[in-house]
Amino acid sequence: MVAIPAASQEQVDQLHARALELGGTDEGAPGTRVATFYGGYVRDLDGNKLCFFNMG
């Protein structure tokens, strides 16, 4: 899995949505996982798992 930091929770939402628009598959909708971690997960067209996240 590759984790990609985002500047804000809104950017996590945008990146997740764009990845799905480009043909990725949802592996976990954006949301709070623990108090300081907000992340969304996708699989790209090659099957790699990506995490867009914001720590705050």
N, C-alpha and C positions, 0 to 999 in steps of 0.2 A: 504494500500500500504506500502511496505517495501522499503526504500531507502538505497542503498549500495554504499558507497563512493569508488571511484577508484583513483589510483595514477596519472592517465593521461587520456587524451582523447582517446589515442590508447587502453588503458586498457578497457575503456567503450565499445569501438567497439568490442574488443575481448570477453568480458563478454556477450554482447548482442548476438553476433554471436554464441557463445557456448550454450547459453540458447536455441536458436532456433534449433541448432543441436540436442539438447537433448529432443526436442519435445514441447518446449514452443511456444507460439504464439506472433507475433509482435503486440505491442500496441503503437508503435512510434519509428521509426528508430533513431539511435543516431544522435545528432546534437545540435547546439547551440539554446537554448531556450530564454535566455536573455544574455546580454554581459558577465556575469561571470558564467553562468551555462551551462554545456554540459551534456546531458543525453540521455539515451535510455531506452525504456520501453518494458516489456514483461509480459505475463501471464504464470505462471508455470502450470504443469499438474493438479494441484488442483484448478486452477482458481485464485490464488493469483497474484496480480499485483506487479511487482518488477520494481524498477528504479535503474539503474546503473548510477552514476553521478560523475562529476569532477567539482569542483569550482576553478576558476582561473582567 
